[in-house]
Amino acid sequence: MKKIFLSLFIFVTVPFFALAQINPQDLSVGITPELPEPGDKVVVDIQSYVADLDRSQIRWTVDGTEVAKAVGAKEISFTAGAIGSVHRIGITAITPDAGTLSKTITIAPARVDLIWEATDSSVPAFYKGKALNAHDSGVIVQALPYFVDVRGATINPKSLVYSWKVNNKPQLQSSGFGRDVLRFAGPSLYRATEITVDVESTENNFRARRTINLKAQTPKIL
């Protein structure tokens, strides 16, 4: 009898435990591109694992203005504003099986550029062009973020957090608060080096990313 009772107890209680893990208020939001820049076309879409959104009345607002309201409207697009603008996206879904689901997200367009300089390369006298990076020469990469807050004030680059990668490998010693410069040995001959930087504010409300590829140049005798 004990074995039968134990089997029935497990059969009955496991489903209730599984249901307790579901949060019906969750809406999964996707943003493309992940880190919008000013002027980008931004696509926002939603998914839900607990509600049938295809049969739900979904309302979208951008900065307080309704931009869509229809059954199954799981996606909208809009153009990101200038640097310093902040877009608030409101989503409300009246579902037939999970009640009303809602979420608000904030998108702040930002931008970062990368410039580089070869430290072990030279050019002829009076040459006005840029010195190119030779095989395994030293390279300095400078991040130039353009972050403007809602008051229109430019955020000091030294007050931002930088995460550097070389060929997708994190450069932990060169990353961190205010570290807007990366120094490394340039690419080997006939190979390219990929440099990526992620920049974000300390409050994590502004984020930007940039990637460049550097190729080693063959020196010439002139």
Summary of the structure (lengths in Angstrom):
residues: 222
radius of gyration: 25.7
end to end distance: 96.3
largest distance: 97.9
contacts: 603
relative contact order: 0.13
helix: 13%
strand: 46%
